[in-house]
Amino acid sequence: MTVHRPGKFSSSPSPQKATEPPRLRLIAVIDDDALVLEATGELLTSWGYCVLTAKSDRAELARIGEHEQRPDLIICDYRLSGRRTGIDVIGQLRKALAAPIPAVIISGDTLPEHLRELRASGHHLLFKPVAPTTLRGLVEKLLQRQDAAPDP
């Protein structure tokens, strides 16, 4: 479990209005592969995001509790240890945080029944290998949509 924070001189991922203070966006990343988790965390951090990484939803909830800020976005691998799926984990995080946080599932799975389940989940889906530009475009699009949504 790691907290990645952007460096002092990182540029923000999207321009802010001059009258608004910049808001550091928090992204939760869940993957049971330590190398993928670290690389994804570092990539997102290089784009100016604060990132909480963990290998499970329980570990991620603990990290979020320590950070005291609800994530703006969840990025989760589809196949996780213990026969859990990204769909399960995203649902658990949303329920525990009582918020419809936007989510992205990353999958290398090509089994037809899994593809049907993934598409039916309603989550945004990216297939491995994911190009950094593709990931960045989707992250920025989802965060901009969240900014444009009216406050509850």
C-alpha positions as CSV (number, residue, x, y, z in Angstrom):
1,M,0.0,0.0,0.0
2,T,1.5,3.3,-1.1
3,V,0.4,6.9,-1.2
4,H,1.8,8.6,-4.2
5,R,1.9,12.4,-4.0
6,P,2.8,14.6,-6.9
7,G,6.0,16.5,-6.6
8,K,6.3,20.1,-5.7
9,F,6.7,21.2,-9.3
10,S,4.1,18.8,-10.9
11,S,1.7,20.4,-13.3
12,S,-2.0,20.0,-12.7
13,P,-3.8,17.5,-14.9
14,S,-6.3,20.2,-16.1
15,P,-6.2,24.0,-16.0
16,Q,-8.1,25.6,-13.2
17,K,-9.9,28.9,-13.3
18,A,-7.7,31.7,-11.9
19,T,-10.1,32.4,-9.1
20,E,-10.3,28.8,-7.9
21,P,-7.6,27.2,-5.8
22,P,-6.2,24.0,-7.4
23,R,-7.8,20.9,-6.0
24,L,-5.6,17.8,-5.7
25,R,-7.5,14.9,-7.2
26,L,-7.4,11.6,-5.4
27,I,-7.4,8.3,-7.4
28,A,-7.7,4.9,-5.7
29,V,-5.9,2.1,-7.6
30,I,-6.5,-1.6,-6.8
31,D,-4.4,-4.4,-8.3
32,D,-3.0,-7.6,-6.8
33,D,0.1,-7.3,-9.0
34,A,2.7,-5.2,-7.0
35,L,4.6,-4.1,-10.2
36,V,1.5,-3.0,-12.0
37,L,0.3,-1.2,-8.9
38,E,3.5,0.7,-8.4
39,A,3.8,1.6,-12.1
40,T,0.2,2.8,-12.3
41,G,0.7,4.8,-9.1
42,E,3.8,6.5,-10.4
43,L,2.3,7.2,-13.8
44,L,-0.8,8.9,-12.3
45,T,1.4,10.8,-9.8
46,S,3.5,12.1,-12.7
47,W,0.3,13.6,-14.1
48,G,-0.3,15.5,-10.9
49,Y,-2.8,13.3,-9.0
50,C,-2.6,12.0,-5.5
51,V,-2.8,8.2,-5.6
52,L,-3.7,5.6,-3.0
53,T,-2.7,2.1,-4.1
54,A,-3.6,-1.2,-2.5
55,K,-3.9,-4.9,-3.4
56,S,-7.5,-5.3,-2.1
57,D,-10.7,-3.3,-1.3
58,R,-10.1,-3.7,2.5
59,A,-6.6,-2.3,2.2
60,E,-7.8,0.5,0.0
61,L,-10.5,1.4,2.5
62,A,-7.9,1.6,5.3
63,R,-5.8,3.9,3.1
64,I,-8.7,6.1,2.4
65,G,-9.6,6.2,6.1
66,E,-6.0,7.4,6.8
67,H,-6.2,10.0,4.1
68,E,-9.6,11.3,5.2
69,Q,-10.6,12.2,1.6
70,R,-13.0,10.2,-0.6
71,P,-11.4,9.3,-3.9
72,D,-12.5,11.1,-7.1
73,L,-11.9,8.0,-9.2
74,I,-11.3,4.2,-8.8
75,I,-9.1,2.3,-11.1
76,C,-9.2,-1.5,-10.6
77,D,-7.9,-4.6,-12.2
78,Y,-10.6,-7.1,-13.2
79,R,-9.1,-10.3,-11.8
80,L,-7.9,-10.0,-8.2
81,S,-6.8,-12.6,-5.7
82,G,-9.3,-14.7,-3.8
83,R,-11.5,-15.0,-6.9
84,R,-12.6,-11.4,-6.5
85,T,-13.3,-9.2,-9.5
86,G,-12.9,-5.5,-10.0
87,I,-16.7,-5.3,-10.2
88,D,-17.0,-6.7,-6.7
89,V,-14.3,-4.4,-5.3
90,I,-15.7,-1.3,-6.9
91,G,-19.2,-2.1,-5.5
92,Q,-17.7,-2.7,-2.1
93,L,-15.8,0.6,-2.1
94,R,-18.9,2.6,-3.4
95,K,-21.1,1.0,-0.7
96,A,-18.6,1.6,2.1
97,L,-18.0,5.2,1.0
98,A,-21.7,5.8,0.2
99,A,-20.8,7.5,-3.1
100,P,-21.2,6.7,-6.8
101,I,-17.5,7.2,-7.5
102,P,-16.6,6.9,-11.2
103,A,-14.7,3.7,-11.9
104,V,-12.5,2.1,-14.5
105,I,-11.8,-1.6,-14.8
106,I,-8.7,-2.8,-16.6
107,S,-8.8,-6.3,-18.0
108,G,-6.8,-8.7,-20.0
109,D,-9.6,-11.2,-19.9
110,T,-11.1,-12.3,-23.2
111,L,-13.5,-15.1,-22.1
112,P,-16.9,-14.3,-23.6
113,E,-18.8,-14.7,-20.3
114,H,-16.4,-12.4,-18.5
115,L,-16.7,-9.8,-21.3
116,R,-20.5,-9.9,-21.0
117,E,-20.2,-9.4,-17.3
118,L,-17.7,-6.5,-17.7
119,R,-19.8,-4.7,-20.3
120,A,-23.0,-5.2,-18.2
121,S,-21.3,-3.7,-15.1
122,G,-21.6,-0.2,-16.5
123,H,-18.0,0.6,-15.5
124,H,-15.6,2.1,-18.0
125,L,-13.4,-0.7,-19.4
126,L,-9.9,-0.6,-20.8
127,F,-8.1,-3.7,-22.1
128,K,-4.5,-4.6,-21.4
129,P,-2.1,-3.4,-22.5
130,V,-3.3,0.1,-21.8
131,A,-1.5,2.9,-23.5
132,P,-0.7,5.8,-21.1
133,T,-2.4,8.3,-23.4
134,T,-5.6,6.2,-23.4
135,L,-5.6,6.0,-19.6
136,R,-4.9,9.7,-19.2
137,G,-7.6,10.7,-21.7
138,L,-10.2,8.6,-19.8
139,V,-9.1,9.8,-16.4
140,E,-9.3,13.4,-17.4
141,K,-12.7,12.9,-19.1
142,L,-14.2,11.2,-16.0
143,L,-12.9,13.8,-13.6
144,Q,-14.2,16.6,-15.9
145,R,-17.6,15.0,-15.9
146,Q,-17.5,14.8,-12.1
147,D,-16.6,18.5,-12.0
148,A,-19.5,19.4,-14.3
149,A,-22.1,17.4,-12.3
150,P,-24.3,19.4,-9.9
151,D,-23.5,19.0,-6.2
152,P,-26.0,16.7,-4.4
